[in-house]
């Protein structure tokens, strides 16, 4: 019984520490970028080169990784340079 309790509490601690390590990151757009998932030929919510933004995590859309902006959607990861040492978790 005690061993089971230790295993459960260890698993909970590991899950909490993993969630705590994923945090928001700031980054800079390295080229003009459009939000992912917009209709063909339409640039939804464009961001210009040099714009700074805070990102909450990453997600995959149609096989491409995107960085998620709070209440906005995702922008292609290839268009963004995250700050040094910053690591996003899955959104």
C-alpha positions in Angstrom: 0.0 0.0 0.0 2.8 2.4 0.9 4.7 1.6 -2.3 1.6 2.3 -4.3 1.2 5.7 -2.6 4.8 6.6 -3.3 4.4 5.6 -7.0 1.3 7.7 -7.4 2.8 10.7 -5.6 5.9 10.4 -7.7 3.9 10.3 -10.9 1.9 13.4 -9.8 5.1 15.3 -9.0 6.6 14.4 -12.4 3.5 15.6 -14.2 3.4 18.9 -12.3 7.1 19.6 -12.9 6.7 18.9 -16.7 3.7 21.3 -16.9 5.7 23.9 -15.0 8.7 23.7 -17.3 6.5 24.6 -20.4 6.0 28.3 -20.3 5.1 31.2 -22.6 7.9 32.3 -24.9 8.5 35.5 -26.7 9.7 35.6 -30.3 10.2 37.7 -33.3 8.8 37.3 -36.8 11.6 36.9 -39.2 9.4 37.5 -42.3 5.8 38.6 -42.9 3.5 35.9 -41.7 -0.2 35.0 -41.9 -2.2 33.0 -39.4 -2.4 29.3 -40.2 -5.8 27.9 -41.3 -6.9 30.9 -43.3 -8.6 30.4 -46.6 -6.4 30.1 -49.7 -5.3 33.4 -51.0 -6.3 35.3 -47.8 -3.8 36.4 -45.2 -5.6 36.3 -41.9 -4.3 38.6 -39.2 -0.9 39.4 -40.8 2.2 40.0 -38.7 5.1 42.0 -40.2 8.8 41.2 -40.0 10.3 42.3 -36.7 7.1 42.2 -34.7 7.5 40.7 -31.2 4.9 38.4 -29.8 4.3 36.1 -26.9 3.5 32.4 -27.7 1.7 29.9 -25.5 2.7 26.6 -27.1 2.9 24.8 -30.4 0.4 22.7 -32.5 0.4 20.9 -35.8 -1.9 21.9 -38.6 -1.8 20.0 -41.9 1.6 18.7 -41.1 3.2 22.0 -40.3 4.1 23.2 -36.8 2.7 26.5 -35.7 3.2 28.6 -32.6 0.0 29.6 -30.8 -0.8 33.2 -29.8 -3.4 33.6 -27.0 -6.9 34.0 -28.4 -5.6 34.3 -31.9 -4.5 31.0 -33.5 -1.2 29.7 -34.7 1.5 31.2 -37.0 4.0 29.0 -38.9 7.0 28.2 -36.8 9.3 28.7 -39.8 8.4 32.4 -39.7 9.3 32.9 -36.0 12.6 33.0 -34.1 12.0 32.3 -30.4 14.1 34.0 -27.8 17.3 32.1 -26.8 16.7 29.3 -24.2 13.0 29.4 -24.7 11.1 26.1 -25.2 7.4 25.8 -25.9 5.3 22.8 -24.9 2.4 21.3 -26.9 -0.7 23.5 -26.7 
